[in-house]
Amino acid sequence: MVIDLVCLIKQTKTTSNEYRERFLLKQGSRLVPVSVDDIAYFYSQERLSFVKTWDERSFVLDYTLDELECLLNPKQFFRANRQIILCPKSVDKIHLHFNSRLKLDLRPCTEEEVFISRDKAGEFRDWMGE
């Protein structure tokens, strides 16, 4: 319910400066500020959320992907599936796959294959600028 309220509030905001511009992420015993411009994608793995930066560093995040989806500018990040939210610059190649799904090659590389469902493929293509 709280997530829905946050999303509703975010949907009513129209300017990009009302979205998160940076995160303070934990690395060992210190905190590291990371700008959203330095983030290639967010992903979940074994019930934890992570950030992957362009220089291939990974950080654990205290937000779920559902919460992040509401906090991030939708022009900068797209929820590809249940496991990943990505930046358009992270998309290296897009492959047509079975049943009108799309398979993405990302950089930095991911451990798991990334697919866009048939239902989200059109929205993804619009977002990427087709």
Secondary structure, DSSP 8 states (H G I E B T S, - for coil): -HHHHHHHHHHH--SGGGS--EEEEEETTEEEEEEGGGEEEEEEETTEEEEEETTS-EEEESS-HHHHHHHS-TTT-EEEETTEEE-GGGEEEEEE-GGG-EEEEESS--SS-EEE-HHHHHHHHHHHT-
